[in-house]
Amino acid sequence: MSSAPTPRPRVGIDFGTTNSVVVIATPDGNTHTTQFAFPGHPETETCRTLLCLWQEEERGRLAVHQAIGAAAIDAYLDDPAESRLIMSMKSYLAQTSFRETRLLGRRLTLENLVGFFVAELMRAVGIDPADVDATVGRPVRFAGELPDDAFGEQRLRDGFAEAGFRSIAVALEPEAAGWRFARRLDAPATILVGDFGGGTSDFSVLRFDPAIGRAIPLGHAGVGIAGDQFDYRIIDNVVSPELGRDGTYRIMGGAPLPVPIEWYASLARWHRLSLMRTPATLRAIDDVARTASEPDRLHALATLVADQQGQALYRAVGAAKAELSHADSTILRFHHKDIHIDRTITRAAFEDWIAPDLAQFDGAVTTALERAGLTESDIDRVFLTGGTSFVPAVRALFAARFGNQRIDRGGEFVSVAEGLALMQGDSAR
């Protein structure tokens, strides 16, 4: 009599706009979050979703090398002129206009880039993609202008297939977080999950019954904004004015014209900032500065771009945003050569800046409830996950609608991946 085949290991992978997480489901029904250890950096359970590509000569020919996460930043800063730093890949998955790009003399699709990153992600945690069953998360609504969600999911699947996965399931990220949170419950309950990522925010209404051990989805909604949008608000209101956005310039002695706003649109979106470092753009900034009302500030913008200080700037912005989660005010500090920004930001001002984004969150919650055919009074528990759930104004939005006593948090950065691993096991029973 032959014995039953040994079950394949199960993993949940939260491939995020900003960070990625890998969780392994253990035989006892629990989970183990993998750790990432890059030389010179502390061990962490999240990996920055960054990919660096560069070429080195090997045996008489150029070979492409790659690094991810903190190691990608190190590799890029070591030789920025000869390497390429790829970021926010997830933001482009559902954009049909982005099919391929040319990097280091090679034509690469977005699926290729996702595959490169995910393969390195698995190597970093010692997992062979061919030997596991994986559940991968996707947002309710992908980021970007007019996203094609079905197209985005297919490209996500294709990217993971390129990384070597043979068994791939895809699940909605807020459902996964709900699956993980629902295991805390000991009685039937209707729950609302708010999952705030880097590029998207998703909301799901689920019904959980411990007797059947699974969460039943009732309604979903999502918006293509999240934590990166809050960074944008700080950049737009604090940093861009310091770099000449509100100035003017003249052509042939004519009437004053506004400084080209597209430079600051790129500045405010960190994944587009590196695209500005071209001779044509730097020449254009220099030309405008010659007749500008604030030439020094435009020269500062050119320095920021030319010296590739985007990562340092966004670290400063992220630190200020995090500080405002538990303080009434903070100081955004960023210094590089002749750029000196020391600006006090109050929580009240920050909340005014993000008010339009909070309104979109509120609207998406309403849509999720309507699709479930429910009202606020029908929700027993509210679970919030993702870094943006730390923002007091976000929590206040849910407290106003559902009451503080129904709101819960925890595992803000790993709950989606944990749920993905659990969903795979639960759904197999």
N, C-alpha and C positions, 0 to 999 in steps of 0.2 A: 504494500500500500504506500503510494508516494505521499510525501509530506506536502503541505500547502506552501506555495512560494512565499518567500520573505517579502513583506510589503516594502515598496520603495520609500525612501525618506521623503517627507513632505516639507516644502519650504514656502513661505509667503514673502513676496518681494514688493516693497513699496518703492517704485521707481518715481521719485519726485522731481519737481522742477528745481528745487534747491538742494534737497538732501534725499538720499536713498537708504533704505533699511532692509536687512535680510533677517528673517526669523525662521528657525527650524522647529517643527512640531515634534515633541518628544513622545515616545510610546505610551507614557502614562496620561496623555491628554493635555499636557501643559506645553509651554513654549520656551525656547532658548533664543535670546537675541544675540546674534553674532557681534563680534567686536572688530573694529578696524584699527590697525596699528601701522602707521606710516613713520619712517625714520625721522626723528626730530620732532615728532608731534605726539601728544598724549593719546592714549587709547580711547576710542569713542564708539558708541553704538550706531552712529550715523556717519554716512560718507557723503561729502559734498558731491553733487552731480556735476562734476567737471571732468573733462577729458582733454589731455594735452597730447598732441602728436608732434614728432620731430623725426628727422632723418640722421642716420649715422652710417659711415662707410664700413661695410663688413665684407671681407673677401673680394674686394675690388668692385663692389656695387653698393648703392645706397639702400639701406633697409629702414623701414618705418618703425619707430618705437612709440610706446604709449604709456601714459600714467594717468591715474584717476585721483579724485579727492584732493586731500592736502598735498599729496605727492605731485599732482598735476600743476598746482600753483607753484610749487618749488621748481619744477622742471621748466615752467614757462618763464619764471623770473630769472632763472639761470641763463637763459638765452632767448629773450623775447623776439629777437629779429628772425630767428631760424625755427621757431616753434609756433604752433597754433593752439590756442586755448578755446575749447568748445564748451559752451554753457547753455543752460535752459533748453536742452534738446526737446524736452517734453512739450514746451510751449509751441513748437512748430509741427507736432505730429498731425494735427487735424487741418493744417494749412495746405491746400492742394497746390498753391503757388510755389511751395518749396519742395522741389523734387530731388535736386542734387546740388552739390557745390564742388569746387575744385580746390584741393588742398595738397600742398607739397607735390604738385605735378600729377596728382591722381584725381580722377573723377569719383566722388563718393556720394552715395545717397544718404538720406537721413537714417534709413534702416541700417546702413553700414556703421554709422557713427554710434547709434544706440547699441548695436551688436558689439562694437569695440569696447564701449563702456561696461556693458553688462558682463562680458566675458572677463574683464579685469576685476569687476566687482566680485564675481564668483571665485576667481583665483585668490583674491585678498582674504577670503574667509574659508578657503580650502574645500570648495564644493565643485564637483564635476557636474555641469548642467545636464549631461546625458544620463546621469544616474539618479535624478530626483524627479518628483512630480511637483510642479510649481504652480502657484496661483499668484497672478500679477494684478495689481490694482490699476484702475483707470478712473478718471473723474466722471461725474455725471455729465458735465459739459466741459469739453476741452477748452483751453485758453486760445486767444487770438480772435481776429476779426472773422465773423461768419464761419465758425469751425464746422467741418464735416466730421461728426463724431464717429460714424461707422468707418470712415477712411482712417481716422486717428487710431481707432482700436486695431484695425488690420495692420497698420504700420507698426504699432506696438508689438503685436504678435510676431510680425516678420522680423523685427529687430531682435527679439528674444530668440527666435529660431536661428538667426545668424550667429548668436552667441553660443549655440550648441544645445539648446533645450529641445527635447523631443516631446515632452508632455507639458502643455501650457494651458491653464485655465485663466480666464479674465473675469474679475468681479469688480463691482463698483466700490470705490474706496470708503464712502460713508457706511455702506452696508457692512463692510469688513470691520470697521471700527465698532459698529453696533453689535456685531457678532461677538466681538471681544468683550465689550461692556456688558452685554446681556448675561454673560456667565456669572456676573455678580448677583443676579436677581434670583429670588427663591419663590416667586409667584408670577403668574401671568401679568404682563405689563405692555403698554404701548409706549414706545420710546422715540424721541427725536434725536438724531445725531447730526451735529455740525462739525464738519471736517474741513479745517482751514489749512491749505497747503501754501506753497510759495507762489503758484500761479493761478490756482483755482480754489473755489470754496464750494462745498457740496453739502446738501441737506437731505436726509432720508428719514422717513417715518417707517418704523418697523414694529411688528407685533411679536413678542417673545413669550413662549410657553415652555417652562422648564420640563413639563411632562413629555414633550416631543423633542426637546433639546435643540431647537433651531429657531432662527429669527425669520419671520415672514415679511418681505417688503410690501409696503402699502403705497408709498408715494415718494418721488424724488424731485429735486430741483437743484440747479447749480448756476454759478456765475463765474466768468473767466477772470476774476480778480481775487487777490488774497494778500499774503504778506508782502510780496514785491510791490504791490500797489501802495501800501502804507510807506514803504521806503521812498517810492516816487513822490509822495506828498511832501516828505521832508526835503528831498532834493529840490523839488520845485519851489518850495517856499523859503528855504534857507540857503542852499548852495548855489542854485542857478543865478539869483541876483548878484551874488558875490563874484560871479564869473562873467558878468556883463550882459545878462539876458535883457535887462530893462533899458539898455542904452540905445543910442542911435548912431548912424554914420551917414556920410554924404557921398554921392557920386557926381564927379565933375562940378562940385560946388553947388549942387542943387539942394532941394529941400531935404530935411532930415528924414531918414528911413529907419524903421526898426531893425535891429540886429536880427539876422536870420534865426527864426524860432526853431527850425528843424535841428539845429545843433543841440539845443537844450531838451528837445524831445528824445534825442538819442542819449544825452547825458543822464536823463532821468530813468532810462531803462537799462539796467546794468548789463544785460546780455547784448545790447547794441553798442555800448560805449567803445568796445575795442574796434568796431568797424569804422570808427571815425579816424583811425590812425592811418591815413593815406596821404601821400604828398599833395593831392588835389585839395583835400579838406583843410590841411594845415596851411597851405598857401592861401586859401580863401579866408581863413580866420585872420591871417597876417594882413591881407589886403584890406579887410574891413577895419582892422585895428588902426590903420594909418589915418583914417578920417573919423574915428569913433569918438563919441563923447566920453567914453571910459576905456581908453586904450589899454591901461594896465590890467584891467579885469579880463579883457579879451586875450592879452598875452598870457595871463594865468590859465585861461581855458586851454590855450594851445599847449602850455607846459603840462597840464594835467593829462591831455590826450597823448602828446608825444612821449612822455615819460611813463605811460601806461600805469597810472595811479588809480585806476578804477577800483581794483580790489581793496586798496587801502581806504579809499573814500567810502566804499560800501561797508567796510568793517566799522568805520566811525559812525555811519548812519545807523547801522544795526545796533551798535552799542547804545546810542542815544534812544532809539526806539525801545530797547529792552529796559533801560533805566526808567522810562516813563510808565512802565507797567507797575512800578511800586513807588515812584516818587512824583511829587507834584511838578517838578521841573528838573531839567538837566542842562548840561552845556555840550553842544556838539563841537568837538575839537578836531580840526584837520589842518595839518601843517606839512607843506612840501615846498622847498625853495622859497619863492616869493608869495606863495599862497598861505594865508594865515586866517583861518576861520575859527572864531570862538564865539558861538552864538547861543544864548540862553533860549531854550524852548520850554514853554509851559505845557502841562498836560491839557489845559483848557484850549490852547491854540492848536495843539495836535488834533484834538477831538473835533475842532471846527474844520480842520483840513480834511479829515477822513469822513466827515458827515455824509457826503454823496456815496461813499463806498458802503457805509453802514446802512444807508437807505436801500442799496442793492441787496445786501444780505437780508434785510428785513423783508423785502419783496420776494426773495427766493424762498424764505421760510413760509410765507403766506402761500406761495405756489405749491410747495410740498404738502402743506396741510390740505389745500383744496384738492389736489390730486388724490390724496388719501381719503377724502370725504370726511375730514375731521376738523375740529376746532381746538383751540388751546386747552380747553377744559378736558379734552379726551386724552391728553398726553400725560402719562404718569411720571416719566423721567426724561431729562434732557442731558445728553452727554456731549461735551465739547472736547475736541482734540485738535492738535496742530499748534504751532507756536503762536499764531495770531489769537488763539483763545486766551492767552495771558493778558491781552490788552483790556483794561478795565471797561472801556466803552463797548467792547464786543460783549463782554459778560453782562453789562448793564442792559443791553438790548434784549437779551434773553430773559434776564430777571424781570424786566418790565412786562414781558408777555407771559411768562410762565411761573414767576416767583422764584426767589432764591432757593427755597427748600427743595425744588425739583431738579436743580442743576448740579451736575457732577463733572469732575475732570479727573485726569490721571493718565500717565503714559502718553503724554501729549505728542511725543515724537516717534513712538514705536507702536502705538495701538493699532494703526491700520495694518502694518505688516503682521502683527500678532493675530489679528482677526483673519487675515488672508490665509495664514497657516492653519488656523482652526477651522475656517470654512471648508477648506479642502478635506479635512478629516471628517467633519460633521456631515458634509454632503455625501460622503462615501458610505455612511452607515445605512 
